[in-house]
Amino acid sequence: MNSTPPFEKENVAVVTGAASGIGRAMAERFAAEGMQVVLADVEETPLAQVEASLTAAGATVIAVKTDVSNAADVENLAQQTLDAFGAVHILCNNAGVVCSRPVWEHSLADWEWVLGVNLWGVIHGIRAFVPRMLAQKTECHIVNTASILGVVGGAGEGIYKVSKHGVVVLSETLAAELAQKGAKIQVHVLCPGWVRTGILDSERNRSQSTSAPQIGSSRKARAEMEAGLAPAEVAEHVYHAIQNGDFYIFTHPEMKAQVQERMERILSA
C-alpha cells in the first residue's frame, strides 16, 4: 500500500456518470476537498442541475455532455478538461447501465449497448486520458467502476457481468503496465455491492433505435438496492482508497466470501 500526499486544491477530477448515483457522490466529494471538477454524463438536464448545485456551493466545475460509448465524445471530454483547467489528476470512469434477461434472450443491440457504456466507456477513457496524464509527469489516479459482479460468477445479469469482469482485468492490466513504465499513475478498481442508485432504470438513457421490450427488474433486486449503501458512502471509500493507494475497492467486505468461493472452484478444477 503506497500512501499518497493530500490532494492539492488545484487538482482536477473528471467523473463520468456524474449526473446521479455514485458519480454524483464522487464529484461532490472531490469538490468538498476544493478540487476542480469536470462532470460528464449523457443526461443533459440532470447534469446541468448537478453543475448548478456544486457551483452554488462554491465549487469550480464544468459540465460536458458525454456519451462514453462514443470515442469522439470522450476525446472531446479530455480536450475540454485540458482547455478549462490545463491538467487532469483524477479520472473516474464510472458511467454504467444494466439490462437484465437470460443471456441467450439478449439482442445484439442489448450487448452493444451495455458493453458500449460499461466496458468501451472505460476503454475510451483510458485511451483519451492516459497519454495526457503521462505527458504531465504528475501524480494521477484512475478509478474504474466495476462491481462485485465483476469478480463472481453464477446465474443472472450476464451482459453486466461480462462488462464488469472486463473492467476488472482491464484495470489490473493497466496498473501492471503503468507500474512497469514507472508512471506516476495509480489505478483503482471499484467493486461495489448494492448501492442506492438509479441503475435499474438505466433504460431511460437508451436510444429508441436500440431499445427492445425489457423484463422489469425483480422486486427482490429493487428491495436490495433500496437497502444498499448511500452513494456518499461509496464516494468516501473511493476517496480513502485513492489516498491510501488501494487497488481493489470493496464497499461490501462481506461479499468477498463469494469471490473466495469462485477462486476455490477455479483452483480445484
N, C-alpha and C positions, 0 to 999 in steps of 0.2 A: 504494500500500500504506500503510494507516494503522496505525501501531503503537499498541497499547492498553496501558494500565498493567497490572502484575501483578495477578492476582486476589487479592481480599481473602478472609480465612478465613470471613467471614460470607456470602460469595456462595453462592447456591443454584443447583444444577444439576438439571434434570429430564431423565431419559433414558427413552425408550420402547424396548421390546425389550431391557430391561436384564437379563433372566434368563440371557442367554447371548451368545456371539459378540461382535460389535463393541459392542453396547450395554453388555454387562457390562464390557468393557475400558474404555470411556469412563467409566462410573461409577467404576470402580476408579482411573482416572487422576485424575479430579476429586477423589475422596476423598483420594487421596495428597497433594493440594495443600491439604488441610484444609477443602475446601468441604463444605457440607451437601448431601446428595444425595437426590433423590426417585427411586425405582426404580419403573418401570411395566412390566408385562408381562401377557400373558393366561395364562401358565403359572404357576399359583399356587405349586406346590411348589418348582420351581427359583427362583422369585422370593424365596420365604422363605429359601431356602438362601443366596442372594447377600446378602440383608439381614443374616442371621446372621453371615456371613463378614466383611462390612465392619464390622459393629458390634463384632465380636470384635477387629478390628484397630484399634479406637478411633475409627472414623468415626461421624458423626452422619447417620443415614439413616432414611427411612421407605419402606415398600413399599406401593404401591397397585395392586391388580389392575385392569388396564385392557385393554379391547378397543378398540384405536384406531379400528376401523371404526365404532364406536358413538359418536355425538356426545355423548350424555349421559355416557358413561364418561370421555371426555376433559375435559368440563366439570367433572366430579367431581374428576379428577386436578388440574386447575388450582386448584379451590377448596381441596382438601386441602393442596396445596402452600402456598397463602397462609395457611391456617389454622395450619399447622405452623410455617412459617418467616417469614411476613409479606411475602415477596417472591420473585421468580424472576429470575435473571440469565442463565442459560444454558438453552436448551431444545434438546434433541436429538430431533428427530422421526426415529426410527431404525428402528422396527419394520418388518419386511418378510417376505414369503413369495414362493414361486415355484411355478409349475405349468407343466409342460413338455409340449407336444404341438403339432402344426401348428395355426395359428390357426383354420382352418375346422372343426377337430375339437373345439374347446373348447366346453363347455356354457355356457349363460348363467350358471349358478352359478359356473363357473370364473372368468369375467370379473368377476362381482360380488365374489367372494372376494379375488382378487388386487388389483383396483383399490380395493376397500374398505379393505384394510390398507395397501397401498403408497402410494396417492395420496390417498384420502379420509382416511387417518390423518394425513397431513401437513396437509391442509386443515383438519381438525378441530383439530389442534394450533395452527395459525395463528389460527383464529377464537377459540379459547379463551384463548390466552396473549398474543397481540399487544396487545389492548386493555389488559390488565393491565400489560404491560411499558410501554406508552406512558404510562399513568397514573403509573407510578413515577418517570418522568423520570430514570432512571439508566442507566448503560452496560449494555447487554444484548446477547446473541448468540443467534442461532437457527442450528442446524446441521441441515439436511435431508439425510437419507441417500438419495442416488440410486444411481448405478452407472456404470461405464464404458459399460454398455449403454444408458444414458440419453443418450448423445451419439454413438452409432454406429448403423448400420443393419445390413442383412443378414438371413439366414435364422436362425430359431431364437428361442426364448424370447419369442414375440410379445407375450403379455399383460404379461410382466415389463418388456419394453422400453417398451411403451406407458405403463405406470405410471411408469417411471423418467424417460422423456422428459418426462412431465407434471411430475414433481417438479423437474426442472432448470428448465423455463421458468417454473414457479410461483415458484421461488426467485429467478430473475432478475427477474421482475416485482415480487415483494415487495421485493427490495433496492432497485430503482429507485424504487418508490413511497415507501418509508420515507426514502430519500435526499431526494426532493422535499419531503417533510414536515419534513426536518431532524431526524428522530428519532434518538435515541441507541441505535438497534438496528442491529447489523450482522448480515447474513445470510451464511451459508456453505453451499455445496452439496458434499457428499462424493460423489465418483465413483470408488469403489474397483474394482480388478480382482478377481482371485481372492483370497479370504481364507478361512482355515480356520475356517468356522462350520458350523452345522447347518442352513443354509437349504435344502439339497437335501432335507431331511427335514421340511420345514415342514408337510406334510400332517398331521402328528401333532396340529396345533392347529386342524384344520378340523372343524367340526361334522359329524356323520353326515348331517344333513339336506341339506348342500350338497356332500357328497362324491360323487365318481364314480370308477370304476376308473381308476387312473393308470398312465401309462407311466413306469417307473423311470428315474431319471437315468442317463445313459450312464456306462460305465466311464471314458471319457475325461474327462467332467465331474468325476467324483469324484476322479480322479487329479490333475486340475488344481487342484481345491480343496485336496487334501491337500498339494500343493506350494506353496500360496499363502502369503500373509503371515500372521503371527500377528495376532490381533485387537489385541494390545497395541501392535503397530507402527502399526496404523491409528489407534488412540487417540492415539498420540504425534503423528501427522500432524495430527489434529484439534486437539489442544491447541495446537500451534505455529501452526496456521492462525488460530485464534482470537486468539492473542497478536499475530500479525503483520497481522491484518486481511485475510487472503487470502479471496477469494470462492470460487473453484474449488479443491477439494482433490483432487488426483490422487495416489493412492498408488502408481501404476504409470506413471511418466512415459513409459516406452517405448510404452505403448498410445496415446499422443497421435497417433502416426502414423495410426492407424485413424480418429481424429477428423479429421485433416487430409485423408485420402482422401475422406471423406464430404463435407466442406466443398468440396473441389475439384470433386467430382461435381455438387454443387448449383450452384456458381458457373459451371461450364462448360455447364450445361444450356441 
